Amino acid sequence: MTQNERNPLTSEDYADLLIEYYGDFSVFDRFPNAVVNIINARLAIVHVPVSEITNSAVYDYGYSSMPSIFGLISRESLEASGVLQIRNIPGFDLRGQGVLIGIIDSGIDYTNPIFQNEDGSTRIALLWDQTIESINPPAKLNYGTEYNREQINYALQSNNPYSIVPSTDEVGHGTMVAGIAGGSEVPYNEFSGVATEAEFVVVKLKTAKRYLKEFFRIPEEAVCYQETDILFGIEYLLAAANRLQKPMAICVALGTSQGAHDGRGFLSGYLSTISSIPGIAVIVAAGNEGNARRHFFGMVNTAVGYQTVELNVGENERGFSMELWGQSPSIFFLDILSPSGEYVPSIYSSLDENREITFIFENTIIYIDFQMVETQSGDQLILIRFTNPTPGIWRFNVYERGNLDLGFHMWLPMEGFISNNTYFIQSDPYTTILSLGNAEVVLTVTAYNDEDDSLYINASRGNTRIGVPKPDIAAPGVNVLGPTLNQEFANYTGTSVAAAHTTGIAAMLLEWGIVRGNLSGMSTVELKKLILRGARRTADIVYPNPDWGYGILDAYNVFNSLRIGIIL
């Protein structure tokens, strides 16, 4: 593939449309001048000139064609999870030997000794940096640069390792996640990752394209990634596991508030699909949106005919998007009252439509997209995008046509994509798990404080929008020691931390099941059953629970349950 053909994947001059084709290449005939990159047998990216993406792009191409934007979810625990008990059993010292940990994140500080063996050689088997252009992209992928174990070891022996392998982690999130999941022990700092003998395969994601951030009104300075690059990253991890012939525990500590929150999006659905592959365990962080006041659930008041939603917009908010998802088969519509008192009468559409709304006394512009049957969920979507929103209280009266009283959900963007001063006045802390955590088959992890067994106060809460129980398990995620970018250690909090911890335990279970031959067909499905069965539960809570899932992670009790005769 030539350099010109590769450019659309990374060039800001091209927009990326995510298209389902299922092997039927005639689907691309409607894009005669576009460049197509195949992701897998179901999905492809169609690259069109960025000038073709206007404010009517959702109407032109469909909501699902616009890649979602994902952010990083989080900014001693071994004893609490039963890891030390397992290590102390003679002949049962599981440390992830023979297992890969897949990290798809902001990168990794490969020079940190916690990612090295005792002899100084790297524990990173492969590293794909999507941000570095070269003539050596991974096989069947057309951008970025792949570095193998030998190249990383050569770099580590150099006085200037970054002149040989120039991949860095500027954010630190990926390094933190990898370190908690499987970093080597550093006794004098009282640090140990969970699976200390696992190897790593790392994907450093490139930043989302500018046009996409602008379309969804995401701040320019926000650290975020786009759905297409994550899909390519997942494909790379699967190929690496196959190439190295080792099982892999994949940690996804990324999330988005976009989408229907029902587990049926492109990426969510794909994660559920690969979760049934033997030797693959997929662990996803639930998110930290529980107390952020960025979710609203409402039932239309039949006495007055509508439900009022009050939204406080903070000062200096440059723009943001908001999504309303209605429960089918009802149809929803709304009117708007601005902070200055300008009234926009009922906005209703029975078909897909795009509208622009301006105001006389305010500089605000609102774009509204109606998707009556959104392709992935089958439900109604109203996408509302604000430019220069006036600070103050905005009121939306939401009406339901159909008299079924099914209710509707509204979500604002996740942390980092919107000011904390913009929120719903009467918010709902439930159904706040970020979109990937709603994928049905993956293991979705929330966070708790192992010092007092209390739920992390900001943890996202279930269930999914369609009532599927989530999260699945609670793991340590408050003040957990992890690596920093200056090769020291700090305490971290959030569900990314909990997901990383659980990924290390998943690597231990894959070692027991596949490497040691006790459950050779183990996939996420079987691993999840084992973990949920072994969870610690209390008598005063009904499980599954939208806060705690099936209980607190206890790796020792997973095996103790098997010992006393409980089988899959």
C-alpha positions as CSV (number, residue, x, y, z in Angstrom):
1,M,0.0,0.0,0.0
2,T,1.4,3.4,-1.0
3,Q,2.0,6.4,1.3
4,N,-0.9,8.2,-0.4
5,E,-3.2,5.3,0.4
6,R,-2.1,5.2,4.0
7,N,-2.6,8.9,4.6
8,P,-6.4,8.8,5.1
9,L,-6.0,6.8,8.3
10,T,-4.0,9.6,9.9
11,S,-4.5,12.7,7.8
12,E,-6.7,15.5,9.2
13,D,-7.9,16.1,5.6
14,Y,-9.9,12.9,5.6
15,A,-12.9,11.9,7.7
16,D,-13.6,8.3,8.8
17,L,-17.0,6.7,8.4
18,L,-17.6,3.4,10.1
19,I,-19.6,1.2,7.8
20,E,-21.0,-2.3,8.1
21,Y,-20.5,-4.3,5.0
22,Y,-20.5,-8.0,6.0
23,G,-18.2,-9.0,3.1
24,D,-20.5,-7.2,0.5
25,F,-18.1,-4.8,-1.2
26,S,-21.0,-3.3,-3.3
27,V,-21.9,-1.3,-0.1
28,F,-19.0,1.0,-0.9
29,D,-20.4,1.9,-4.3
30,R,-22.2,4.9,-2.7
31,F,-18.7,6.3,-2.0
32,P,-17.2,6.3,-5.4
33,N,-14.2,8.6,-4.6
34,A,-13.5,7.3,-1.1
35,V,-10.6,5.1,0.2
36,V,-11.7,2.0,2.0
37,N,-9.8,0.3,4.8
38,I,-11.2,-3.1,6.0
39,I,-11.2,-3.7,9.8
40,N,-12.7,-7.2,9.8
41,A,-15.3,-9.3,8.0
42,R,-18.1,-7.0,9.3
43,L,-16.7,-3.5,9.5
44,A,-14.7,-1.1,7.4
45,I,-13.7,2.5,7.4
46,V,-14.6,4.7,4.4
47,H,-12.4,7.8,4.2
48,V,-14.0,10.8,2.6
49,P,-12.7,14.4,2.3
50,V,-13.3,16.1,5.6
51,S,-15.1,18.9,3.8
52,E,-18.0,16.4,3.2
53,I,-18.7,16.2,7.0
54,T,-21.1,19.0,7.7
55,N,-23.5,19.6,10.6
56,S,-26.0,17.3,8.8
57,A,-23.6,14.4,8.8
58,V,-25.8,12.3,11.1
59,Y,-28.7,12.8,8.7
60,D,-26.5,12.1,5.6
61,Y,-24.7,9.0,6.9
62,G,-26.4,7.8,10.1
63,Y,-25.4,8.2,13.7
64,S,-23.6,4.9,13.8
65,S,-21.3,5.9,10.9
66,M,-19.7,8.6,13.0
67,P,-17.1,6.9,15.1
68,S,-17.7,7.5,18.8
69,I,-15.1,9.3,20.9
70,F,-13.6,7.6,23.9
71,G,-11.8,9.0,26.9
72,L,-9.6,7.6,29.7
73,I,-11.7,6.5,32.6
74,S,-9.5,7.1,35.6
75,R,-6.9,9.7,36.4
76,E,-3.0,-2.7,48.1
77,S,-5.4,-4.5,47.2
78,L,-3.6,-7.9,46.5
79,E,-4.5,-9.3,49.9
80,A,-8.1,-8.1,49.6
81,S,-8.6,-10.0,46.3
82,G,-7.1,-13.2,47.6
83,V,-4.0,-13.0,45.4
84,L,-1.5,-13.4,48.2
85,Q,-3.3,-16.5,49.5
86,I,-3.0,-18.1,46.1
87,R,0.7,-17.2,45.9
88,N,1.3,-18.9,49.3
89,I,-0.2,-22.2,48.2
90,P,2.7,-24.6,47.3
91,G,2.7,-25.5,43.7
92,F,-0.1,-23.1,43.0
93,D,1.8,-19.8,42.7
94,L,-0.1,-18.3,39.8
95,R,1.6,-15.2,38.4
96,G,0.4,-15.1,34.8
97,Q,3.3,-17.2,33.4
98,G,2.7,-18.0,29.7
99,V,-0.1,-15.4,29.4
100,L,-0.3,-12.1,27.6
101,I,-1.8,-8.9,29.0
102,G,-3.2,-6.8,26.2
103,I,-3.2,-3.0,26.9
104,I,-5.0,-0.6,24.5
105,D,-4.5,2.8,25.9
106,S,-2.2,5.9,26.0
107,G,1.0,3.8,25.6
108,I,3.6,2.5,28.0
109,D,6.8,3.6,29.5
110,Y,8.8,0.6,28.3
111,T,11.9,1.8,30.1
112,N,10.3,1.4,33.5
113,P,12.0,-1.6,35.3
114,I,8.6,-3.0,36.4
115,F,8.1,-4.1,32.8
116,Q,11.4,-6.0,32.7
117,N,12.7,-9.3,33.8
118,E,15.3,-9.7,36.5
119,D,18.0,-9.7,33.8
120,G,16.9,-6.4,32.4
121,S,15.2,-7.8,29.3
122,T,11.7,-6.5,28.5
123,R,8.5,-8.3,29.3
124,I,6.8,-6.4,26.4
125,A,6.4,-8.9,23.5
126,L,5.0,-6.4,21.0
127,L,4.2,-2.7,20.9
128,W,2.2,-1.0,18.2
129,D,2.4,2.8,18.3
130,Q,-0.3,4.2,16.1
131,T,1.2,7.7,16.3
132,I,4.5,6.9,14.7
133,E,4.5,6.7,10.9
134,S,7.0,4.5,9.3
135,I,7.5,1.8,6.6
136,N,6.9,-0.9,9.2
137,P,3.3,-1.0,10.2
138,P,1.9,-4.3,11.6
139,A,0.8,-6.9,9.1
140,K,-2.6,-6.1,7.5
141,L,-2.7,-2.7,9.2
142,N,-1.7,0.4,7.3
143,Y,-0.4,2.9,9.8
144,G,1.7,3.3,12.9
145,T,4.9,1.3,13.8
146,E,5.3,-2.1,15.4
147,Y,8.2,-2.8,17.7
148,N,9.0,-6.3,18.8
149,R,10.8,-7.7,21.8
150,E,14.2,-7.7,20.2
151,Q,14.0,-4.1,19.2
152,I,12.9,-3.0,22.7
153,N,15.7,-5.0,24.3
154,Y,18.2,-3.4,21.9
155,A,16.8,0.0,22.9
156,L,17.1,-0.8,26.6
157,Q,20.8,-1.6,26.2
158,S,21.4,1.8,24.6
159,N,22.3,5.1,26.3
160,N,19.5,6.7,24.3
161,P,16.7,4.1,24.1
162,Y,14.2,6.5,22.5
163,S,16.5,7.0,19.5
164,I,15.8,3.3,18.7
165,V,12.2,2.8,20.0
166,P,10.7,6.4,20.2
167,S,7.4,5.3,21.6
168,T,6.4,7.1,24.8
169,D,3.4,7.5,27.1
170,E,2.8,11.2,27.4
171,V,-0.4,10.8,29.6
172,G,0.6,8.0,32.0
173,H,-2.7,6.2,32.0
174,G,-1.5,3.2,30.0
175,T,1.6,2.8,32.1
176,M,-0.5,2.9,35.3
177,V,-3.0,0.3,34.0
178,A,-0.2,-2.0,32.8
179,G,1.7,-1.7,36.0
180,I,-1.2,-2.5,38.3
181,A,-2.2,-5.5,36.0
182,G,1.2,-7.0,35.8
183,G,4.2,-4.9,37.0
184,S,7.1,-6.7,38.6
185,E,7.5,-6.6,42.4
186,V,9.4,-3.7,43.9
187,P,9.6,-4.7,47.6
188,Y,11.3,-1.5,48.9
189,N,8.3,0.5,47.5
190,E,5.8,-2.1,48.7
191,F,4.6,-2.4,45.1
192,S,3.6,-5.4,43.1
193,G,1.4,-5.9,40.1
194,V,-1.0,-8.8,40.1
195,A,0.3,-11.1,37.3
196,T,4.0,-10.4,37.8
197,E,5.3,-12.9,35.2
198,A,2.8,-12.2,32.3
199,E,4.1,-10.6,29.1
200,F,2.6,-7.5,27.5
201,V,1.2,-6.6,24.1
202,V,0.6,-2.9,24.0
203,V,-1.3,-0.6,21.6
204,K,-0.7,3.1,21.9
205,L,-3.7,4.8,20.4
206,K,-3.5,7.9,18.2
207,T,-5.5,10.9,19.1
208,A,-9.0,11.3,17.6
209,K,-9.1,13.4,14.5
210,R,-9.9,17.1,14.8
211,Y,-13.0,17.1,12.6
212,L,-14.6,14.4,14.9
213,K,-13.9,16.3,18.1
214,E,-15.3,19.4,16.5
215,F,-18.5,17.6,15.3
216,F,-19.2,16.3,18.8
217,R,-18.1,19.6,20.4
218,I,-15.3,18.0,22.4
219,P,-12.7,20.4,23.8
220,E,-9.6,20.6,21.6
221,E,-7.3,19.9,24.6
222,A,-9.2,16.7,25.7
223,V,-7.3,13.4,25.6
224,C,-9.5,11.2,23.5
225,Y,-9.5,8.4,20.9
226,Q,-11.8,7.3,18.2
227,E,-13.7,4.1,17.8
228,T,-12.0,3.1,14.5
229,D,-8.5,3.1,16.0
230,I,-9.7,1.1,19.0
231,L,-11.2,-1.5,16.6
232,F,-7.9,-1.8,14.8
233,G,-6.2,-2.1,18.2
234,I,-8.4,-5.0,19.2
235,E,-7.7,-6.7,15.9
236,Y,-4.0,-6.3,16.5
237,L,-4.2,-7.8,20.0
238,L,-6.1,-10.8,18.7
239,A,-3.6,-11.3,15.9
240,A,-0.7,-11.0,18.4
241,A,-2.2,-13.6,20.7
242,N,-2.6,-15.9,17.7
243,R,1.0,-15.2,16.5
244,L,2.5,-15.8,19.9
245,Q,0.2,-18.8,20.6
246,K,-0.6,-17.6,24.1
247,P,-3.8,-16.7,25.9
248,M,-4.5,-13.0,26.5
249,A,-6.3,-10.9,29.1
250,I,-7.3,-7.6,27.4
251,C,-7.8,-4.5,29.6
252,V,-10.1,-1.8,28.2
253,A,-9.9,1.2,30.5
254,L,-11.6,3.5,28.0
255,G,-15.2,4.7,27.8
256,T,-17.7,7.0,26.3
257,S,-21.2,8.3,27.2
258,Q,-22.2,8.2,23.5
259,G,-24.5,5.6,22.3
260,A,-27.6,3.7,23.5
261,H,-26.0,2.2,26.6
262,D,-27.5,-1.2,25.7
263,G,-24.4,-3.1,24.6
264,R,-25.3,-3.1,20.9
265,G,-22.9,-0.6,19.5
266,F,-20.3,-1.6,16.9
267,L,-17.4,-1.8,19.4
268,S,-19.4,-3.1,22.3
269,G,-20.9,-5.8,20.1
270,Y,-17.5,-6.8,18.8
271,L,-16.0,-7.0,22.3
272,S,-18.9,-9.4,23.2
273,T,-18.2,-11.4,20.1
274,I,-14.5,-11.9,20.8
275,S,-15.3,-12.7,24.4
276,S,-16.4,-16.2,23.3
277,I,-13.0,-17.0,21.8
278,P,-11.0,-19.6,23.8
279,G,-7.9,-18.0,25.4
280,I,-9.3,-14.5,25.3
281,A,-10.5,-12.6,28.4
282,V,-12.0,-9.1,28.0
283,I,-12.2,-6.9,31.0
284,V,-13.8,-3.4,30.8
285,A,-13.9,-0.6,33.3
286,A,-17.4,0.6,34.3
287,G,-16.7,4.3,34.4
288,N,-16.7,7.1,37.0
289,E,-19.9,8.8,36.2
290,G,-22.1,7.8,39.1
291,N,-22.1,11.1,40.9
292,A,-21.3,13.4,37.9
293,R,-24.9,14.4,37.4
294,R,-24.6,13.8,33.6
295,H,-27.5,11.3,33.3
296,F,-31.3,11.9,33.4
297,F,-34.1,9.4,33.3
298,G,-37.7,10.6,32.9
299,M,-41.2,9.4,32.5
300,V,-43.6,11.7,30.8
301,N,-46.1,13.1,33.3
302,T,-49.5,12.1,31.9
303,A,-51.3,14.8,33.9
304,V,-49.5,17.6,32.1
305,G,-48.4,15.8,29.0
306,Y,-44.6,16.2,29.3
307,Q,-41.6,15.9,31.5
308,T,-39.4,18.9,32.2
309,V,-35.6,18.4,32.1
310,E,-33.6,21.2,33.6
311,L,-30.0,21.5,32.5
312,N,-27.5,23.8,34.1
313,V,-24.9,25.1,31.7
314,G,-21.7,26.4,33.3
315,E,-19.8,29.6,32.5
316,N,-17.3,29.4,29.6
317,E,-18.8,26.2,28.1
318,R,-17.8,26.4,24.5
319,G,-20.0,23.6,23.3
320,F,-21.1,20.1,24.0
321,S,-23.5,17.4,22.8
322,M,-26.4,15.7,24.5
323,E,-28.3,12.5,23.6
324,L,-31.8,11.5,24.2
325,W,-32.7,7.9,23.8
326,G,-36.4,6.9,23.8
327,Q,-37.7,3.5,24.7
328,S,-39.4,2.0,21.6
329,P,-42.0,1.9,20.3
330,S,-42.9,5.4,21.7
331,I,-41.8,8.5,19.8
332,F,-40.5,11.5,21.7
333,F,-40.2,15.2,20.8
334,L,-39.4,18.3,22.8
335,D,-39.5,22.1,23.1
336,I,-36.8,24.4,24.5
337,L,-36.7,27.4,26.8
338,S,-33.3,29.2,27.0
339,P,-31.9,30.9,30.1
340,S,-33.0,34.3,28.7
341,G,-36.5,33.1,28.1
342,E,-36.5,32.5,24.4
343,Y,-38.9,29.7,23.6
344,V,-38.5,27.2,20.8
345,P,-41.9,25.5,20.1
346,S,-42.3,21.7,19.9
347,I,-39.6,20.2,17.7
348,Y,-41.1,17.1,16.2
349,S,-40.2,14.8,13.4
350,S,-41.6,11.5,12.2
351,L,-38.6,10.9,9.9
352,D,-34.8,11.3,10.2
353,E,-34.1,15.0,10.1
354,N,-31.5,17.6,10.9
355,R,-32.4,21.1,12.1
356,E,-30.4,24.2,13.0
357,I,-31.9,26.5,15.7
358,T,-30.7,30.0,16.4
359,F,-31.8,32.6,18.9
360,I,-32.5,36.4,18.7
361,F,-30.9,37.5,22.0
362,E,-28.3,34.8,22.4
363,N,-25.3,33.6,20.4
364,T,-26.2,29.9,20.9
365,I,-26.6,27.7,17.9
366,I,-28.3,24.3,18.4
367,Y,-28.2,21.4,15.9
368,I,-30.7,18.7,16.4
369,D,-30.6,15.3,14.7
370,F,-33.6,13.0,14.8
371,Q,-32.9,9.3,14.2
372,M,-36.3,7.6,14.4
373,V,-34.8,4.1,14.3
374,E,-31.2,4.2,15.1
375,T,-29.5,1.4,13.2
376,Q,-27.6,-0.3,16.1
377,S,-30.2,-0.1,18.8
378,G,-33.5,0.1,16.9
379,D,-34.6,2.9,19.2
380,Q,-35.1,6.6,18.7
381,L,-32.2,9.0,19.1
382,I,-32.3,12.8,19.4
383,L,-28.8,14.2,19.2
384,I,-28.5,17.8,20.4
385,R,-25.3,19.7,19.8
386,F,-24.7,23.1,21.3
387,T,-22.3,25.8,20.1
388,N,-21.6,28.8,22.4
389,P,-24.4,27.8,24.9
390,T,-25.6,30.6,27.1
391,P,-24.8,29.9,30.8
392,G,-27.8,29.2,33.1
393,I,-30.7,26.9,33.3
394,W,-32.0,25.4,30.0
395,R,-35.4,23.7,30.1
396,F,-36.5,20.9,27.8
397,N,-40.1,19.7,27.9
398,V,-40.1,16.2,26.5
399,Y,-43.3,14.7,25.1
400,E,-44.1,11.1,24.4
401,R,-46.3,10.0,21.5
402,G,-47.9,6.6,22.1
403,N,-49.1,6.7,25.6
404,L,-47.0,3.8,26.7
405,D,-45.2,5.6,29.5
406,L,-41.9,3.8,28.6
407,G,-39.6,6.7,29.6
408,F,-36.4,8.1,28.1
409,H,-32.8,8.6,29.0
410,M,-30.5,11.6,28.4
411,W,-26.7,11.6,28.7
412,L,-24.1,14.4,28.6
413,P,-20.5,13.6,27.6
414,M,-18.2,11.9,30.1
415,E,-15.6,13.5,32.4
416,G,-13.0,15.4,30.5
417,F,-15.3,16.2,27.5
418,I,-17.5,18.8,29.3
419,S,-17.3,21.2,32.3
420,N,-18.2,19.8,35.7
421,N,-20.4,22.9,36.0
422,T,-22.7,21.6,33.3
423,Y,-25.2,19.0,34.7
424,F,-28.8,17.9,35.0
425,I,-30.5,19.5,38.0
426,Q,-32.5,16.3,38.8
427,S,-29.9,13.8,37.7
428,D,-30.1,10.0,38.1
429,P,-26.9,8.1,39.2
430,Y,-28.0,4.8,37.7
431,T,-27.6,3.7,34.1
432,T,-24.3,5.6,34.1
433,I,-22.0,2.8,33.1
434,L,-20.0,3.9,30.0
435,S,-21.0,2.3,26.7
436,L,-18.3,-0.4,26.5
437,G,-19.1,-1.6,30.0
438,N,-22.7,-2.4,28.8
439,A,-21.4,-5.1,26.5
440,E,-23.1,-8.2,27.7
441,V,-20.4,-10.8,27.6
442,V,-17.4,-8.9,28.7
443,L,-16.4,-8.7,32.4
444,T,-17.4,-5.2,33.6
445,V,-15.6,-4.0,36.7
446,T,-16.6,-1.4,39.2
447,A,-14.4,-0.1,42.0
448,Y,-14.5,-0.3,45.8
449,N,-12.3,0.7,48.7
450,D,-10.8,-2.5,50.2
451,E,-9.9,-0.7,53.5
452,D,-13.6,-0.4,54.5
453,D,-15.4,-2.4,51.8
454,S,-17.3,0.7,50.6
455,L,-18.2,1.3,47.0
456,Y,-16.1,4.0,45.3
457,I,-18.4,7.1,45.5
458,N,-18.0,8.1,41.8
459,A,-18.3,4.6,40.3
460,S,-20.8,4.3,37.5
461,R,-23.9,2.3,38.3
462,G,-26.0,-0.1,36.3
463,N,-28.0,-1.6,34.9
464,T,-27.9,-1.2,31.1
465,R,-30.6,0.9,29.4
466,I,-32.5,-2.4,28.5
467,G,-32.1,-3.9,32.0
468,V,-29.2,-6.3,31.6
469,P,-27.4,-6.6,35.0
470,K,-24.2,-4.6,35.1
471,P,-21.5,-4.2,36.5
472,D,-20.4,-7.8,37.0
473,I,-17.9,-7.5,39.8
474,A,-16.3,-5.0,42.2
475,A,-12.5,-4.9,42.5
476,P,-10.1,-2.7,44.5
477,G,-10.0,0.8,42.9
478,V,-9.4,3.4,45.7
479,N,-5.8,4.5,46.6
480,V,-4.2,1.6,44.8
481,L,-0.4,2.0,44.3
482,G,0.7,2.2,40.6
483,P,3.6,3.5,38.5
484,T,4.1,7.1,37.5
485,L,5.9,8.5,34.4
486,N,8.9,9.4,36.5
487,Q,9.3,5.7,37.4
488,E,8.1,6.3,41.0
489,F,4.8,5.2,42.5
490,A,1.5,7.0,43.5
491,N,-1.9,6.1,44.6
492,Y,-4.6,5.9,41.9
493,T,-8.4,5.8,42.2
494,G,-11.1,4.9,39.7
495,T,-12.6,2.0,37.8
496,S,-9.6,1.9,35.4
497,V,-7.6,0.9,38.4
498,A,-10.2,-1.8,39.3
499,A,-10.2,-3.1,35.7
500,A,-6.4,-3.3,35.6
501,H,-6.4,-5.3,38.9
502,T,-9.0,-7.7,37.6
503,T,-7.1,-8.1,34.3
504,G,-4.1,-9.4,36.3
505,I,-6.3,-11.9,38.0
506,A,-7.8,-12.9,34.7
507,A,-4.2,-13.6,33.5
508,M,-3.7,-15.9,36.6
509,L,-6.9,-17.7,35.7
510,L,-5.8,-18.1,32.1
511,E,-2.6,-19.6,33.3
512,W,-4.4,-22.1,35.5
513,G,-7.0,-22.9,32.9
514,I,-5.1,-22.9,29.6
515,V,-1.4,-22.9,30.3
516,R,-1.7,-25.6,33.0
517,G,-4.4,-27.4,31.1
518,N,-7.2,-27.4,33.7
519,L,-9.8,-25.7,31.5
520,S,-8.3,-25.6,28.0
521,G,-11.3,-23.9,26.3
522,M,-11.5,-21.1,28.8
523,S,-12.9,-17.8,27.3
524,T,-14.3,-14.7,28.9
525,V,-17.6,-16.7,29.3
526,E,-16.1,-19.4,31.5
527,L,-13.7,-17.0,33.3
528,K,-16.6,-14.7,34.1
529,K,-18.6,-17.6,35.6
530,L,-15.7,-18.6,37.8
531,I,-15.1,-15.0,39.1
532,L,-18.8,-14.4,39.7
533,R,-19.2,-17.7,41.6
534,G,-16.2,-16.9,43.8
535,A,-17.3,-13.3,44.6
536,R,-17.7,-12.3,48.2
537,R,-21.3,-11.3,49.0
538,T,-23.1,-9.9,52.0
539,A,-26.5,-11.1,53.3
540,D,-28.1,-7.6,53.3
541,I,-27.6,-7.0,49.5
542,V,-29.7,-8.6,46.7
543,Y,-27.5,-9.8,43.8
544,P,-26.9,-9.0,41.0
545,N,-26.9,-5.5,42.2
546,P,-26.6,-2.3,40.1
547,D,-24.0,-0.9,42.4
548,W,-21.9,-4.1,43.3
549,G,-22.7,-6.5,40.5
550,Y,-22.3,-10.0,41.8
551,G,-20.1,-9.0,44.7
552,I,-16.4,-8.4,45.5
553,L,-13.7,-10.0,43.6
554,D,-12.0,-12.9,45.5
555,A,-9.5,-14.9,43.4
556,Y,-8.9,-17.4,46.2
557,N,-12.5,-18.2,46.6
558,V,-12.7,-18.9,42.9
559,F,-10.5,-21.9,43.4
560,N,-11.9,-22.7,46.8
561,S,-15.4,-23.0,45.1
562,L,-13.9,-25.6,42.7
563,R,-12.2,-27.5,45.5
564,I,-15.5,-28.1,47.3
565,G,-17.1,-29.5,44.3
566,I,-18.9,-26.7,42.5
567,I,-18.5,-27.1,38.7
568,L,-19.3,-25.0,35.7
